[in-house]
Amino acid sequence: MSNNSDPLFDRYSNMDFSDAKPVAAVPALARLQAEHGGKSRVTMRLDNDVLAIFKARAEMTGGNYQTLINQALRDSAQGMTLAEVVRTAIRQELHTG
């Protein structure tokens, strides 16, 4: 882990994790991992401007840019156009508001 990739690096860099337990040994963490499983680690190259857009959106919404990229890929794979995504988002906001 480097401070370039994780904004919390400085906060936790000096902590001692030598007594840390694996996720499987902590039932609550194991349950969370099972619930959010089904993901694969991939390496891919993105254009810098595209990545900057997702990071900016994540910062504005308080979310995670990787989650936003995943959702965009899911929407694309399901054949949703940008207009459909916008309409869906507006409907959801009107319904909750």
HELIX and SHEET records of a PDB file:
HELIX    1   1 PHE A    9  TYR A   12  1                                   4    
HELIX    2   2 VAL A   23  ALA A   25  5                                   3    
HELIX    3   3 PRO A   27  GLU A   35  1                                   9    
HELIX    4   4 ASN A   48  THR A   61  1                                  14    
HELIX    5   5 TYR A   65  ALA A   77  1                                  13    
HELIX    6   6 LEU A   82  THR A   96  1                                  15    
END                                                                             
